[in-house]
Amino acid sequence: MPPGTLQASAFSWNVRLVRYVKTGQPAKTMEIFQKMQQEGMVPDKFTFVPVLNACASLQALEEGRCVHLQIMERGFESILYVGNSLIDMYAKCGNIEDAWKVFDKMLMHDVVSWNSIISGHVKCRQAKNALELFHQMQQEGLDADRVTFLAVLNACAIEVAVEEGRWVHNLIIRSGYESDVFVGSSLVDMYAKCGSIGDAQRVFHKMPMHNVVSWSAMIWGHVKCRQGQKALELY
């Protein structure tokens, strides 16, 4: 076999795996991964990221655990982006305990690691823990991004923690994300669910554009505050 043939073949398989994940075909991704191994091709560290993403999309926890074993056997668990994908897979499958085990074993964390573990706690309705983790992330000096703020605002809404939400709102303003339509919509939703319709209106009117989430949050917020006529007018 000419030099580089094996690596080139692994690369071509990985390209197919990524393509199917990006086009929303996780089942096909898993099928290609199985075929790859049946043909004797050994996965490399890049192979496992799209495969774990597919497991997360399919909520395929048992398949994800089998992939995790292969990762451990090949010594890839300590690689940052592989560890991040493992955390994300376990969290999205609702298994926050295994997500934590991976997180704790990692030698370092980046914003993606923190986003995955925070979002995982929110998904599992452990909003208070998610907020505590966000504070810990801040203490470690990592800057939040859009994904972080979306998860944390959701946690504030679940906990009906309006003061915490206002503190997060100030961070969002300082970070320059207030004009982001998704972050703005989450702010409207958080304030509305916390019963602070005045704050929700102020954020809504400052947004450069609106989407169905921001409109729905405003309408629902007025209903929650027994302002049915205003809700109908907004609709």
N, C-alpha and C positions, 0 to 999 in steps of 0.2 A: 504494500500500500504506500503510495507516495506521501512524503511528509506533508502534514497539514490536512490530509483528507478527512481524518476522524473529526478534527476540530471544525472543519468546514461543514461536515454533515450535521454535527450537533448544532451549529449555528443555523443551518437551514430548518431544522426541526423547531428550534426556538422561535424563529421568525413566524412559522405557521402557528405555533401556540399563542404568541402575542397577537397575531392578526385575528384569530378566532375570539380571544378575550375582548379585544377592542371593538369587535363588531357584534358583541352581545351574544356569543354562542358558546357559553361555558361547557355545555354537554359535549360539544364537538371538540373543545379543548381537551377534556378528559379522555375522549376517544383517541385523539392523536397522541396523547401522552402514553396511553396503554400500547398503542401500535408501535411507538418509538422504542419502548422497552422490549416488546415482542421481537423486534427486528435486531435486538442486541445492542442498541445504541445506549450508552451510559449517560444519564442526565448530568449536566454541569450546574454550576451555581446559578446560572441565568435561567435555566429551565424551570426551576421551582417557583419563581415569582408568578408567572402567568397561571401555573397550575394551582397554586394556593388561591389566587384571585378567583379562579373558576370554582374551586371548592366553596369559597365564601359566597359566591353568587348563587350556587346551588344549595346552600345550607347543608353541604355534604360533610358532616363532622367526622364520620368514620373514615371516609376517604382522605380527609385532611390529616387525620392521625397517622394513617399509613404513609402519606407523603412526608410527614414530620419524621417518622422513623428513618426513611431514606436520607433525609437531610442530616440527621444525627450520624448515621453510618458513614456519610461522606465528609463529616466535619464542617458542614456549612452553617451550622446553627449560630455561630458567633459573628457571621457576616451581617452587617447592619441591615441592609435592604431585605435579606432573607428573614431575619428576625422580625422586622417590621411586618412583613407579609404573613408570618405565622401569627403574630398578635392580632392582626386584622382579621385573619381567617377565623381564629377561635372566637374573637369578640363578635363578629357578624353571625357566627353559628350559635351565639348565646352562651358560650362556655367561658365565662370571665375568669374562672379559676385557672384553666390552662393558659389563657392569655397572660395572666399574672405571672405564672411560672416562667414563661418565655421572657417576659419583660424584666423580671428580677435577675435572670441569668445573663442578660445582655451586658456586655462590657461598657457600652455607651448608648445613649439615646439621642435622637434628634426630634424635631417637631412632629415628624410622621409617627414615631413611636408613641409619643404622648397623645397625639390626636386619636390614634387607634385605641389606646387603653381608656382614654376619657370617653370617647364615643361608645365603647363597649359597655361601660358602666351606665351610660344614659340608656342604651338599648335594653339593658337588663333592669331598668327602672331603679337604678341605684344612683339617683341624681346627687344626693348629698356627698357620696364618695367621689363622684365626678368633679364636683366643685372643689373638694379638698385636694384632688390631684391637680386641678388647674392652679391652685395656690402654690402647690409644690413645684410645678413647672415654672411658675413665675420666679420662685425663690432660686431656682437653678439658673436663672438668667436667659431662658429661651423665649424668643419672641413668638407670640401667637400669630396664626394666620387665619384665613377665612374659615377653614375647616374647624379650627379650634373654637372660634367664636360661635359658629353655628351650633356645635355640640354644647357649649357652656350655656348659651342662651336657652337652649332646649331644657337643660338641667334646671335653670332658674325658673322656667315656666312650670316644670313638673313640681318643684318645691314651693311654688308661689313665693319665691324669694325676691321681692321687688327691690329691696335695698341692695342685695347682691347684684341684681340685674343692672341697677343704676351704676354701680361700680364698674361692671363689665362694659357698660355703655361708654363710660369715660375712657376706658382703655381702647375701645373701638375708635373713638374720635381721635385719640392721640396716635393710633396706629394707621389712620387714614382709610379705614374700611367702612365708614358711615355711609358713603355714597354707593357702596356695592349693593346692588338690588337684592341679593340673597341675604346679606347680613341685615340690611334695612328691614326686609320683610320679617326676619326672625326677631328683630327688635320690636316691631309692631306686634307680632304674635306674643312675645314674652310679656310686654306691658298689658296687652289685652287680657291674657290669661291670668295675670296677677290683679286684674280689676282696675288698673290705672289707665283709664281710657284717655285722659288728658295727655299723658306722656305718649301713648300710642298715636294719638292724632298729631302731636308735634313732630314725631319721627316720620309719620306718613306724609305730611305736607312738605317736609324738607327733602323727601326722596326725589331724585331727578326723574325717575320712572317707577312704575309699579308693575307687579305681576299678580297672578291669581292668588298667590299666598298672601301678599300684603292686603289685597282687597278683601279676601275671605277673613283674614284676621281682624280687620276693622269692622266688618259686618258682624262677625261673631262677638267681638268685644262689646259692641253696642247692645246686642241681644243679652249678653251676660249682665250688663249694667241696666237692664230693663228699659232700654231706649229703642223700642221696636220700630217706631216711626223713622228714626234716624237710620236704622239698619236698612229699612225698605228704601229710603232715599239713596243710600249708598249703593244698594243692589241695582 
